């Protein structure tokens, strides 16, 4: 994962996979992040009306995996449930 920005949220490390229009605001992310997201492999943050929303996604091997949080449905989620052409970022947990 060279050349990818790494960030830390609480005691978890993540790598930034996507950051449309450089929209990732660490202060906002830290304010929204809760322990609810700890078990997810990915966190997608999207902006609608200048408000950040977070959604957890998983790989198929994750115990939390189900169809609504399958990382392979990320593009459908962005298209169907987010504002048109919204800015978003995707981070992936770095497993120890």
C-alpha positions, 0 to 999 in steps of 0.5 A: 500500500505504498504511496497511499495516505495512512490515517489513524482513528482511535487505535485503528489504522486505515489507508485512504483508497479513494478521495474524490476532489480531496474531500477527506476532512480529518476533523469531521471524520474524527468527530463522526467516527465511533466504535460502531465502525471498528468491525468494518473493513472499509468506511465510506464517507460521502457529503450531501448538503455539506454534511458527512455521512459514514457507511461501513463495508466489509469483505466477504470473509468478515463476520459482519458481512451481509449483502447491504455492506458488501464492499462490491456494492459500493458503486451501487450505494454511491449511485442509488443512495448518495447525492448525484456526483457527491464527493466521497472518500473510502478508507480501508482498515490496515489489519495487524 
